[in-house]
Amino acid sequence: MKKFLLIFLLMFIGNFANAQQYKSHKVAKGENVYRIAKRYNTTPEAIYKINPTAKDGIKEGEILAIPVVDDQEFKTHVVEKGDTVFNLSQKYGITTEVIYILNPEAVNGINLGQILRVGKIEKKDTTVVDGLSEGDNSKILDSLKAVPEEREIIRFITHKVKRKETLYGIANKYKITVEDIKKHNKRLYSEQIKKKDKIRIPVFAKELAPVQPIDSISSRLSRTTKYVVKPKDTRYSISRRHGITIGELEQLNPNMDPDFPIGMELTVPTTIFVSLKDTIQPGFQLYEVQPKETIYGILRSTGISSDSLFKMNPYLREGLKAGMVITIPKKDTLSVEIAESKYINLQEKLYNFTPKKVAIMLPFSLDTLDFNARKDTEGYLKNKQSLRIALDLYSGVLIAVDSARTRGITTELNVYDTQKNNNKAYIKKLIEENNFDETDAVIGPLYQNNLETVAAELKKYNTPVFSPASRKESSLYDNFFKTIPTKTVLQDRIISFVEKDSIDKNIIIIVQQGERYEEIKDKLIAKFPEAKIARIEEGNYLYEVHLNKVLDNNKPNWVFLESNDVAMISNVAPLLNAKSESHKITLFTTDKNNAFDDDSIKNEHLSKLHLHYPSVDKKEFDSKLIDENQEVSPFVKRYKKEYGVDPNNWAIRGFDIAYDILMRLGTADDLYHAVSFDGTTEYVENKFSYTKKLLGGYYNNAAYLIKFDDDLKLTIVE
């Protein structure tokens, strides 16, 4: 029936349009409307207009009616990792010049997920949708089958990058393409150029013939239509929607009224009239420019080059303005290091104000309390660690719920007592007797065994379950969210930091003896194969003579100390501190455990050695070390007013986790959508950036990198 209605609709449109012709297209595996539009030289909007059901998605084998624009069909290619214009020209047997002609935007480089035209398809007899005219056949242009020409390089020159220079500008200066530069400076495929960079410029025996883009403004003048200015329209929005710059819009409309009144009629291009959403290629997303944001800030947060940004958004050359909507790569298409991407403020992006339903499942152990025996109850509260943690977490959650309410997010909070560890039968009964099918998120339980049980029981509802305290992951359940970064994430944070600046550094590895530390020792050696290994004696003792053998007088010495032995750390730290008088020494560790906080370890030594370490949160900012001038957060003030005491780490953690969940629910349809956001959220002491494991749930890969500065001050490095 649906197919009959579609055919009837197409017949009606065909009769109404008279001269308009259509051809049919059978959807192949992996195709989307944007790629099909590229193939037939039309637009997604034109396809949606005559196939309205396609807006809900298309399936393999489905038949679509395609408007005949110029009766040309093109081969398409989705750009993959490692693709270049040159190797694509070889793969498809065309010249690089032809690729630039078919894809003018490729002049400034190509990106992962981008769809390119890579030649024309030879015509065959076309099938037609019932009642529609048949398209004319035409021959493929011989020029598109030209044999690639490899230009001869006679020499190279070195160009020193100046301030504000771009690859596009440098390529124009030397009359070559951006691809020519990247081909001989391969790091530029993933990095942007910086001031004082030295890059190789090839000098060819034969200059590149200038390419005339087929979609230039002059070619569009013969293919225009009229557009009537609507309320809230601006020069920028109309230009952006039609794929031209404001300058090109003014060129098409030399007598445009400068007051830009509603109802004014403008001349705009016809063939590229598409909505912003339809212009987005796979792997990219729209981003609204924030007040006071700069192009440099966007480049820094996205990790792409200025050439790539301008290529995706050519109108940015006329200036960046707040409110502009630009195209940027999605998080998973970028070559991102372990350090998380930009920080995002979800409080400024709230739109989903439907009431949220959150469940708290913690071991309050109310079944064992005798509230009539006050003395016994007070003693129980003091001695029961899990109960103290549960109460602190819950107190922070309550403040988070109240804070979210002030921003328009209301919450139905349901609290459940999980009683004790490994309480599977009780928890299953608890879930059976209560309505969890509409719950947006569950915070808790505290213990891993109970967490696994809750995740298993709520998997049928796809309800996210957030682990507030356990350091273990789940390899079984996709709805499991681990909020504490793993040991591996912490290790990779500090190792990545050192690796980025390890050139001309003398890397030294000092690792405690024993099987437990073999793994981190092997990992450090694999990352730094030139590193020197300090000899550790039986009993985890380092002799000065062995330390002297690995130190370097002429290079900065970057030392990894991996140990949880107080005696070993109290032996190594003073030795390094004494040697810092004659050597440049910086101390690192992938695990600043409790042994580093022992009274026998002097913070003065760690401060002088500028110890760097990764941290789950900022709790390491001990009150005796923290800068007295640091501003107290609004949460801490509110908590103290509410409960009469300063919040401890668990109370702060409860607030951060709950508030982040509520803000994400306020900026998305559900949490699975919300955790896909490109960026990191941060509140009082914790930050969050969730990544999906191939097998299992989500883990938080956001951690802090902290260092001791002079005078016992602590600084967040990352």
PEZI-V645206 format. One record per residue. N is the residue number from 1. PSI is psi in degrees with one decimal (NA if undefined). NEAR is the number of other C-alpha atoms within 8 Angstrom. D_CENTER is the distance of its C-alpha to the mean C-alpha in Angstrom with 1 decimal. Layout:
# PEZI-V645206
((N;PSI;NEAR;D_CENTER) (N;PSI;NEAR;D_CENTER))
This chain:
# PEZI-V645206
((1;-42.4;4;43.1) (2;-40.8;5;39.6) (3;-39.8;6;40.3) (4;-43.7;7;43.7) (5;-38.9;8;42.2) (6;-45.1;9;39.7) (7;-42.2;10;42.5) (8;-42.4;8;44.7) (9;-43.2;9;42.0) (10;-38.0;12;41.5) (11;-42.8;11;45.3) (12;-45.8;8;45.6) (13;-40.2;9;43.0) (14;-42.7;13;44.7) (15;-36.4;7;48.1) (16;-38.6;6;46.9) (17;-15.6;7;45.3) (18;-77.6;6;48.3) (19;-14.8;5;47.2) (20;133.2;8;43.6) (21;154.5;11;43.1) (22;157.3;14;40.6) (23;161.0;16;39.8) (24;150.7;12;38.3) (25;129.0;8;35.2) (26;120.4;9;34.5) (27;125.7;12;30.8) (28;165.7;7;29.8) (29;130.5;7;27.3) (30;-6.2;5;23.7) (31;149.2;9;24.7) (32;172.5;7;23.3) (33;-36.7;10;25.1) (34;-43.4;11;23.3) (35;-38.6;10;24.3) (36;-40.5;9;27.8) (37;-40.5;12;28.1) (38;-41.5;14;27.3) (39;-42.7;12;30.0) (40;12.5;13;32.7) (41;39.4;11;31.9) (42;-162.5;13;31.4) (43;154.3;13;28.7) (44;-38.4;11;26.8) (45;-38.0;10;28.7) (46;-36.8;9;32.0) (47;-42.9;14;31.2) (48;-32.4;11;30.2) (49;-38.1;7;33.4) (50;-2.2;11;35.7) (51;66.7;11;33.6) (52;-28.6;7;32.4) (53;-15.9;7;31.5) (54;-20.1;9;28.8) (55;-24.0;8;26.6) (56;4.4;5;26.4) (57;153.1;6;25.2) (58;154.7;10;27.3) (59;154.9;7;28.5) (60;131.7;10;29.8) (61;-12.1;8;33.5) (62;146.1;8;33.4) (63;125.3;8;35.6) (64;145.8;9;34.3) (65;129.7;13;36.6) (66;127.0;11;35.4) (67;137.8;11;37.1) (68;113.5;11;38.9) (69;-60.9;8;37.9) (70;17.9;5;39.6) (71;37.8;10;40.1) (72;142.8;10;37.7) (73;142.4;11;35.2) (74;145.1;13;32.5) (75;144.1;10;30.9) (76;156.0;12;27.1) (77;132.5;8;24.5) (78;120.1;9;20.8) (79;128.8;12;19.3) (80;171.7;7;18.3) (81;130.3;5;17.3) (82;-9.9;4;20.2) (83;141.4;8;21.7) (84;163.2;8;23.6) (85;-38.3;10;26.0) (86;-48.2;8;28.8) (87;-25.7;8;28.3) (88;-34.6;10;27.7) (89;-37.6;14;31.0) (90;-40.4;10;32.7) (91;-39.6;6;31.2) (92;5.4;8;32.5) (93;37.5;10;35.6) (94;171.3;15;35.1) (95;159.7;14;34.8) (96;-32.7;10;31.7) (97;-37.3;7;33.6) (98;-39.6;10;33.7) (99;-41.1;17;29.9) (100;-34.9;13;29.5) (101;-43.4;11;32.2) (102;-24.0;12;30.7) (103;77.0;10;27.1) (104;-30.8;11;27.8) (105;-17.3;9;24.1) (106;-9.0;10;23.8) (107;-32.6;10;26.0) (108;13.5;12;23.1) (109;163.0;11;21.1) (110;157.4;10;19.3) (111;155.6;7;15.7) (112;134.5;10;14.4) (113;-10.6;12;15.4) (114;141.5;11;17.7) (115;122.7;11;21.2) (116;146.9;12;24.1) (117;132.0;13;27.9) (118;39.4;14;29.6) (119;164.5;14;33.3) (120;151.7;11;35.6) (121;129.7;9;36.8) (122;141.1;7;40.6) (123;139.8;9;42.2) (124;172.7;5;43.6) (125;126.8;5;45.5) (126;140.4;8;43.1) (127;157.3;7;43.5) (128;153.6;11;43.6) (129;141.0;11;42.9) (130;129.9;6;46.3) (131;-0.5;7;48.0) (132;153.2;12;45.8) (133;153.5;8;47.0) (134;138.7;10;46.3) (135;151.9;10;44.3) (136;149.3;5;46.2) (137;147.7;8;45.7) (138;158.1;7;45.1) (139;150.6;6;44.9) (140;145.1;9;41.9) (141;131.0;7;42.1) (142;-29.1;6;43.4) (143;-24.2;5;41.3) (144;-7.6;11;38.1) (145;18.4;10;39.6) (146;146.5;9;40.3) (147;132.4;7;40.0) (148;136.8;10;37.3) (149;118.5;5;38.9) (150;110.5;4;37.8) (151;143.9;7;38.8) (152;130.1;7;40.6) (153;124.1;9;39.1) (154;-24.5;8;42.0) (155;175.1;7;40.2) (156;147.3;9;37.1) (157;156.5;8;36.8) (158;130.3;8;34.4) (159;126.9;8;32.6) (160;118.4;9;31.5) (161;132.4;12;28.6) (162;168.1;8;29.6) (163;134.1;6;27.8) (164;2.8;5;25.9) (165;148.4;9;26.6) (166;161.1;9;24.3) (167;-38.1;10;24.5) (168;-44.8;10;25.9) (169;-40.0;8;28.6) (170;-41.7;9;29.5) (171;-42.6;12;29.9) (172;-38.7;9;32.1) (173;-40.4;7;34.1) (174;6.4;7;35.0) (175;45.1;8;35.3) (176;-177.9;11;32.9) (177;162.3;11;29.5) (178;-37.1;12;26.0) (179;-36.3;12;26.0) (180;-40.2;9;29.2) (181;-47.1;15;27.6) (182;-34.7;11;24.4) (183;-33.3;7;26.8) (184;4.7;9;28.7) (185;71.4;9;25.9) (186;-22.5;7;23.4) (187;-21.2;7;20.9) (188;-7.1;9;20.2) (189;-25.1;6;18.5) (190;-10.5;7;15.5) (191;156.6;9;16.5) (192;155.1;9;17.7) (193;151.6;10;21.3) (194;159.2;8;22.5) (195;135.6;10;25.9) (196;0.6;7;28.6) (197;144.0;8;26.8) (198;119.2;8;29.5) (199;150.1;10;28.8) (200;130.9;11;31.3) (201;118.0;11;32.7) (202;140.9;12;34.7) (203;119.0;9;38.1) (204;150.7;10;39.3) (205;-30.2;8;43.0) (206;126.9;6;42.3) (207;151.3;7;40.2) (208;129.0;6;37.6) (209;135.7;4;39.1) (210;136.4;4;37.3) (211;128.2;7;35.1) (212;105.4;6;35.9) (213;135.4;9;32.9) (214;-13.2;8;34.3) (215;34.2;7;32.3) (216;165.7;8;33.7) (217;-35.2;7;34.9) (218;-35.8;6;38.5) (219;-23.7;9;38.0) (220;-21.8;10;36.5) (221;-28.2;9;39.5) (222;-3.4;6;41.5) (223;68.9;9;38.9) (224;166.6;11;38.5) (225;-179.7;8;39.0) (226;143.3;8;39.5) (227;132.7;8;37.0) (228;125.1;9;38.2) (229;130.7;12;36.3) (230;166.4;7;35.2) (231;140.4;5;34.6) (232;-1.8;4;31.4) (233;145.4;8;31.1) (234;165.9;7;30.4) (235;-40.9;8;30.9) (236;-48.0;9;27.2) (237;-39.5;8;26.4) (238;-42.5;9;29.2) (239;-45.0;12;28.3) (240;-41.3;11;24.7) (241;-28.7;11;25.8) (242;7.2;11;28.3) (243;25.0;8;26.2) (244;169.4;10;28.3) (245;167.1;11;28.3) (246;-37.4;10;30.4) (247;-40.6;6;32.9) (248;-36.1;9;33.3) (249;-42.2;13;33.9) (250;-32.5;9;36.5) (251;-37.1;7;38.1) (252;-23.1;9;38.5) (253;72.6;9;39.9) (254;-23.0;6;42.1) (255;24.8;4;44.0) (256;134.0;8;41.1) (257;120.9;6;42.1) (258;-21.0;4;40.3) (259;-11.5;4;40.2) (260;60.0;9;38.1) (261;152.0;7;40.1) (262;136.6;8;39.2) (263;-10.3;7;41.0) (264;140.3;8;41.1) (265;128.5;8;41.0) (266;153.2;10;38.7) (267;126.1;11;38.7) (268;158.9;11;35.3) (269;145.0;12;34.3) (270;-47.9;8;35.0) (271;-13.4;8;33.2) (272;27.9;9;29.6) (273;96.6;11;29.9) (274;156.8;11;26.6) (275;160.7;8;24.4) (276;-44.8;8;21.0) (277;-39.0;6;19.4) (278;-16.2;10;21.5) (279;-10.1;8;20.5) (280;125.4;10;16.8) (281;161.0;11;16.6) (282;137.9;6;14.7) (283;0.1;11;11.2) (284;166.1;12;11.0) (285;162.7;10;11.0) (286;146.4;10;13.2) (287;131.7;8;12.6) (288;125.4;9;15.6) (289;130.3;11;16.7) (290;157.1;7;17.7) (291;140.0;7;21.1) (292;7.1;5;21.7) (293;145.7;9;18.3) (294;162.0;7;19.0) (295;-38.7;7;17.9) (296;-41.7;6;17.5) (297;-39.1;8;15.2) (298;-42.4;9;12.9) (299;-40.9;12;13.2) (300;-40.2;8;12.5) (301;-32.7;8;9.3) (302;-23.2;11;7.9) (303;15.3;10;9.9) (304;170.0;12;12.0) (305;159.8;10;15.8) (306;-34.3;9;17.9) (307;-41.9;12;19.7) (308;-40.0;12;16.7) (309;-45.2;12;15.9) (310;-30.8;11;19.7) (311;-40.6;11;20.0) (312;-25.9;9;17.6) (313;73.5;9;19.3) (314;-27.1;8;22.8) (315;-11.1;11;24.1) (316;-18.0;8;22.1) (317;-18.0;7;24.9) (318;1.4;5;27.0) (319;152.0;6;25.0) (320;132.8;9;22.1) (321;146.1;7;23.0) (322;138.8;10;21.6) (323;-15.8;8;21.1) (324;145.0;9;20.3) (325;116.4;8;17.9) (326;166.7;9;16.0) (327;130.0;12;14.0) (328;158.6;11;10.6) (329;148.5;10;8.6) (330;163.4;10;6.1) (331;-44.5;8;2.9) (332;-4.4;6;6.0) (333;-8.2;10;8.2) (334;153.3;10;7.5) (335;90.5;7;9.8) (336;137.0;8;8.0) (337;-178.0;6;10.7) (338;-29.7;7;11.2) (339;132.8;8;10.6) (340;165.3;11;7.6) (341;-158.7;10;5.9) (342;158.8;9;8.0) (343;140.6;8;10.1) (344;142.2;7;10.7) (345;98.3;7;14.2) (346;-23.1;10;14.7) (347;-24.3;7;18.4) (348;-2.4;5;18.4) (349;15.4;8;16.8) (350;136.0;10;19.3) (351;-23.9;7;21.1) (352;96.2;9;21.9) (353;18.7;9;25.0) (354;144.7;6;26.6) (355;138.2;8;27.9) (356;147.3;12;25.8) (357;112.0;12;27.4) (358;136.7;13;26.4) (359;138.3;12;28.5) (360;123.4;13;29.1) (361;103.3;13;30.7) (362;157.3;12;32.0) (363;80.7;14;35.2) (364;-18.9;10;37.5) (365;41.1;11;40.5) (366;-23.2;7;42.6) (367;-17.7;5;45.0) (368;-2.4;5;46.3) (369;140.1;7;46.9) (370;96.8;8;50.4) (371;-13.6;6;49.8) (372;-25.0;4;53.6) (373;83.5;7;53.7) (374;-41.6;8;51.8) (375;-43.9;6;52.5) (376;-37.7;8;51.3) (377;-42.6;11;48.1) (378;-40.7;8;47.3) (379;-38.1;8;47.9) (380;-43.2;8;45.7) (381;-35.6;10;42.8) (382;-35.2;8;43.2) (383;-20.8;6;43.3) (384;98.6;8;40.8) (385;-44.3;8;37.5) (386;-35.8;7;35.4) (387;-40.6;11;37.0) (388;-43.6;10;36.3) (389;-43.5;9;32.5) (390;-44.8;12;32.6) (391;-38.6;9;34.3) (392;-45.1;12;32.1) (393;-46.0;14;28.9) (394;-38.8;11;30.7) (395;-37.6;11;31.8) (396;-38.3;16;28.3) (397;-41.9;14;27.2) (398;-41.2;9;30.1) (399;-38.8;11;29.1) (400;-43.9;12;25.6) (401;-42.2;13;27.2) (402;-38.1;8;29.6) (403;-39.4;9;27.0) (404;-32.6;13;24.9) (405;-35.8;10;28.3) (406;-15.7;7;28.7) (407;12.9;7;25.7) (408;2.7;7;27.1) (409;108.1;13;25.4) (410;149.0;11;28.4) (411;132.6;10;28.3) (412;109.4;8;30.8) (413;119.2;8;30.7) (414;126.7;8;32.5) (415;131.0;7;33.5) (416;136.0;8;34.7) (417;114.4;10;36.5) (418;-6.9;14;35.6) (419;-67.4;11;38.6) (420;174.7;7;38.2) (421;152.8;9;36.3) (422;49.2;7;36.6) (423;53.0;11;37.8) (424;-50.9;9;36.8) (425;-43.5;6;39.8) (426;-43.5;8;39.7) (427;-40.5;12;36.0) (428;-41.7;11;36.4) (429;-39.7;8;39.4) (430;-43.3;8;37.5) (431;-38.2;10;34.8) (432;-34.7;7;37.6) (433;-5.8;6;39.6) (434;158.3;6;36.8) (435;105.4;8;34.6) (436;-1.5;8;31.0) (437;-20.5;7;30.2) (438;10.3;7;28.8) (439;130.5;12;27.1) (440;-33.2;11;23.4) (441;151.8;12;22.7) (442;128.9;13;24.8) (443;117.0;13;24.5) (444;-177.9;12;26.6) (445;-174.1;15;28.9) (446;-41.9;14;29.2) (447;147.4;10;30.4) (448;-42.6;9;28.6) (449;-44.4;10;31.5) (450;-36.4;14;31.4) (451;-47.2;13;27.7) (452;-38.9;10;28.0) (453;-45.3;11;30.9) (454;-44.6;12;29.1) (455;-40.2;14;26.1) (456;-43.3;9;28.7) (457;-32.7;9;30.7) (458;1.9;11;28.0) (459;-32.5;11;26.2) (460;-25.5;7;28.5) (461;-5.7;8;27.1) (462;34.4;7;23.5) (463;125.2;14;23.4) (464;133.8;12;20.6) (465;118.3;14;22.3) (466;123.9;12;20.9) (467;112.6;15;22.4) (468;-20.9;14;23.2) (469;-27.9;8;25.0) (470;139.4;10;25.2) (471;0.1;8;23.6) (472;149.9;7;24.0) (473;172.9;7;21.6) (474;124.9;9;22.7) (475;5.6;7;22.9) (476;-32.8;7;24.7) (477;125.4;12;23.0) (478;-15.9;9;19.8) (479;14.7;12;20.3) (480;125.0;14;20.2) (481;117.5;12;17.7) (482;117.3;16;18.2) (483;-21.1;12;17.5) (484;124.4;12;18.9) (485;144.7;14;16.9) (486;166.5;11;18.9) (487;-38.5;6;21.3) (488;-41.5;6;19.3) (489;-43.8;11;16.1) (490;-43.7;15;18.5) (491;-46.1;11;20.4) (492;-30.7;9;17.5) (493;-49.8;13;16.3) (494;-37.1;15;19.9) (495;-42.0;11;20.6) (496;-40.0;10;17.6) (497;-45.9;8;18.8) (498;-41.4;8;22.3) (499;-35.3;9;21.5) (500;-23.7;6;20.0) (501;35.5;7;23.3) (502;-6.5;9;25.8) (503;136.2;4;27.8) (504;22.8;6;31.4) (505;145.0;10;30.8) (506;102.4;13;33.2) (507;128.0;13;31.1) (508;135.6;14;33.3) (509;119.3;13;32.7) (510;109.1;12;34.8) (511;136.6;12;34.4) (512;144.2;12;36.5) (513;155.8;9;38.8) (514;154.1;6;38.4) (515;-33.4;6;36.5) (516;-31.9;5;33.8) (517;4.1;12;32.6) (518;-36.9;9;33.0) (519;-49.2;8;29.4) (520;-32.4;7;27.8) (521;-46.6;10;30.5) (522;-37.5;8;29.9) (523;-42.0;8;26.1) (524;-41.0;10;26.9) (525;-38.9;10;29.5) (526;-38.2;7;27.3) (527;-32.4;8;24.7) (528;75.4;9;27.6) (529;-21.5;6;30.5) (530;0.5;6;32.5) (531;153.6;10;32.4) (532;136.2;9;35.7) (533;118.7;8;36.5) (534;136.3;12;38.8) (535;124.4;8;41.7) (536;129.5;12;41.8) (537;166.5;8;45.3) (538;135.7;6;46.3) (539;10.4;4;45.4) (540;54.0;11;42.1) (541;137.4;10;43.9) (542;121.5;13;43.1) (543;147.8;8;46.2) (544;-37.7;7;46.1) (545;-35.4;6;47.5) (546;-31.8;10;44.6) (547;-40.3;11;42.1) (548;-32.7;7;44.1) (549;-25.0;6;43.7) (550;-12.3;10;39.9) (551;152.0;10;39.6) (552;130.5;9;39.5) (553;-24.2;8;41.5) (554;-10.8;4;39.9) (555;156.1;9;36.1) (556;134.2;13;33.8) (557;115.5;14;33.8) (558;114.8;12;30.5) (559;124.7;12;31.6) (560;123.8;13;29.8) (561;113.8;10;31.9) (562;107.5;11;31.2) (563;151.7;9;33.7) (564;17.7;10;34.5) (565;112.8;9;38.2) (566;-40.7;11;39.5) (567;-41.8;7;42.4) (568;-44.5;12;40.3) (569;-39.2;13;37.9) (570;-13.8;10;41.0) (571;-46.4;10;42.5) (572;-43.7;10;39.7) (573;-47.2;11;38.4) (574;-37.2;9;41.8) (575;-48.7;9;42.4) (576;-39.3;10;39.2) (577;-41.8;11;40.0) (578;-39.4;7;43.5) (579;-19.7;9;42.2) (580;-12.3;10;39.8) (581;-30.3;7;43.0) (582;-10.0;6;43.5) (583;154.4;11;40.0) (584;113.4;10;36.5) (585;131.4;12;34.7) (586;134.0;11;31.2) (587;138.6;13;30.6) (588;152.7;12;27.5) (589;145.4;13;27.1) (590;-9.9;12;24.4) (591;96.9;9;26.2) (592;87.7;9;28.0) (593;-174.3;7;30.1) (594;-23.0;7;33.2) (595;-32.7;10;35.4) (596;-19.7;10;33.9) (597;2.1;7;35.0) (598;148.3;8;38.6) (599;-22.8;5;41.3) (600;-10.7;6;42.5) (601;117.2;12;39.3) (602;125.3;7;39.7) (603;-25.9;7;36.7) (604;-38.4;8;38.5) (605;-45.3;11;38.0) (606;-34.9;12;34.3) (607;-43.0;14;34.0) (608;-32.2;10;36.0) (609;-1.7;13;34.0) (610;54.1;12;30.7) (611;128.1;12;29.3) (612;138.2;12;25.5) (613;153.8;13;23.9) (614;151.5;16;20.8) (615;142.4;11;21.0) (616;-39.6;11;19.7) (617;-167.7;10;20.6) (618;16.4;9;22.9) (619;-18.2;7;26.1) (620;-12.4;6;27.2) (621;77.1;8;28.3) (622;145.9;7;31.8) (623;-27.5;5;34.1) (624;-12.4;4;36.4) (625;-22.2;9;33.8) (626;149.8;10;31.7) (627;124.7;6;32.4) (628;-22.3;4;34.9) (629;-2.8;4;33.7) (630;135.1;6;30.2) (631;137.6;4;29.9) (632;133.4;6;30.1) (633;154.8;7;27.3) (634;-33.5;6;28.5) (635;-46.1;8;27.7) (636;-41.9;10;30.1) (637;-44.6;9;32.8) (638;-40.1;8;32.5) (639;-44.6;14;32.7) (640;-36.7;11;35.7) (641;-37.1;8;37.4) (642;-42.7;6;36.9) (643;-8.7;6;37.9) (644;2.1;7;39.8) (645;162.7;7;37.8) (646;144.9;7;34.7) (647;140.2;10;31.8) (648;-176.8;7;31.2) (649;-36.8;7;28.0) (650;-38.0;11;28.1) (651;-42.1;14;28.7) (652;-40.4;13;25.8) (653;-41.7;13;23.6) (654;-42.3;15;25.0) (655;-51.2;15;24.2) (656;-45.4;15;20.6) (657;-49.2;11;19.8) (658;-43.4;12;21.9) (659;-38.9;13;20.7) (660;-42.8;10;17.0) (661;-46.1;10;18.0) (662;-38.0;12;20.2) (663;-38.0;12;17.8) (664;-41.0;13;15.2) (665;-26.8;13;18.3) (666;-10.0;13;19.3) (667;15.2;12;16.2) (668;172.7;11;16.0) (669;-32.6;9;18.7) (670;176.8;9;18.0) (671;-29.1;12;15.8) (672;-34.4;6;14.4) (673;-42.2;9;13.1) (674;-35.5;12;12.0) (675;-4.5;10;10.0) (676;-3.5;7;7.8) (677;142.9;7;6.7) (678;99.9;8;3.5) (679;174.5;11;5.3) (680;137.0;13;8.3) (681;146.9;12;11.8) (682;141.1;9;15.0) (683;-112.0;8;18.6) (684;-61.9;8;21.8) (685;-3.3;11;21.3) (686;151.9;11;18.2) (687;158.6;12;14.4) (688;133.5;11;12.1) (689;102.6;12;8.7) (690;140.1;11;9.8) (691;138.7;9;9.6) (692;131.6;8;12.3) (693;153.6;8;15.1) (694;-44.1;4;17.0) (695;112.8;7;20.1) (696;-162.2;12;19.9) (697;-146.1;16;17.7) (698;148.1;13;14.6) (699;154.9;15;14.3) (700;115.5;14;12.9) (701;20.3;12;11.4) (702;120.7;14;11.8) (703;164.3;13;15.1) (704;150.6;12;17.3) (705;118.1;13;19.2) (706;147.4;13;22.6) (707;151.6;12;25.7) (708;125.7;15;29.4) (709;-177.6;11;30.6) (710;158.7;8;34.3) (711;32.8;6;36.5) (712;20.6;10;34.6) (713;146.4;11;31.6) (714;138.3;11;28.1) (715;139.1;8;25.1) (716;117.3;8;21.3) (717;-44.2;7;20.1) (718;NA;6;16.4))
